[in-house]
Amino acid sequence: MVLPKVISLIFIPASASEAKRMWKESIKNDWKHKCAYCGSEHEITLDHIVPKAKGGTSHTTNIVACCRSCNASKAYEDWIIWYIQQPFFTEERREAIEKWMEKGLLNNNLVAYPPRKNVVY
């Protein structure tokens, strides 16, 4: 029997919560655990670029790694209007965010996590 030279291992999450944790971590990894807006590595969370309150989705391409400070400051504002007013604004990061968002237009196989529905028994 001939064995392949490369074996791919696929990790299957044990639960939906583990899958969601891995999904969140993958976004932070893609942004190198730095805030997409200011570049900080301190208290990294996730931010909806277009807030859900303004029709944004939970698709991967609408969520970026974001420091707690930028997340609180941006709140529900339009991201680009808020961002260009910040002292840490750079064209490089603006372009990176827009490129991230464009991936959603090119790929229909995106992961989205719908709002959790609590079931009453």
KABEL-V961180 format. One record per backbone hydrogen bond with DSSP energy under -0.5 kcal/mol. NH is the residue of the N-H (numbers start at 1). CO is the residue of the C=O. E is the energy in kcal/mol with one decimal. If there is no record, write none. Layout:
BEGIN
NH|CO|E ; NH|CO|E
END
This chain:
BEGIN
3|1|-0.5 ; 8|6|-0.5 ; 11|9|-0.5 ; 12|10|-0.6 ; 13|11|-0.6 ; 19|15|-2.1 ; 20|16|-2.3 ; 21|17|-2.2 ; 22|18|-2.3 ; 23|19|-2.3 ; 24|20|-2.6 ; 25|21|-2.4 ; 26|22|-2.2 ; 27|23|-1.6 ; 28|24|-2.0 ; 29|25|-2.5 ; 30|26|-2.4 ; 31|27|-1.5 ; 32|29|-1.9 ; 33|28|-3.4 ; 34|31|-1.4 ; 35|40|-2.8 ; 36|65|-2.8 ; 39|35|-1.3 ; 45|66|-4.0 ; 47|64|-2.5 ; 49|47|-0.7 ; 49|62|-3.0 ; 51|49|-0.7 ; 54|51|-1.8 ; 55|52|-1.8 ; 56|51|-2.5 ; 60|111|-1.6 ; 62|59|-2.4 ; 63|60|-1.5 ; 64|47|-2.3 ; 66|45|-2.4 ; 68|43|-1.7 ; 71|67|-2.5 ; 72|68|-2.3 ; 73|69|-2.3 ; 74|70|-3.1 ; 75|71|-1.9 ; 77|74|-2.6 ; 82|78|-2.5 ; 83|79|-3.1 ; 84|80|-2.4 ; 85|81|-0.6 ; 85|82|-0.8 ; 86|83|-1.8 ; 89|86|-1.6 ; 94|90|-2.0 ; 95|91|-2.8 ; 96|92|-1.8 ; 97|93|-2.4 ; 98|94|-2.4 ; 99|95|-2.5 ; 100|96|-2.1 ; 101|97|-2.3 ; 102|98|-2.1 ; 103|99|-1.1 ; 104|101|-1.2 ; 105|102|-1.0 ; 106|102|-1.2 ; 107|103|-1.3 ; 110|108|-0.7 ; 113|58|-0.8 ; 114|112|-0.6 ; 118|116|-0.7 ; 120|118|-0.5 ; 121|119|-0.6
END
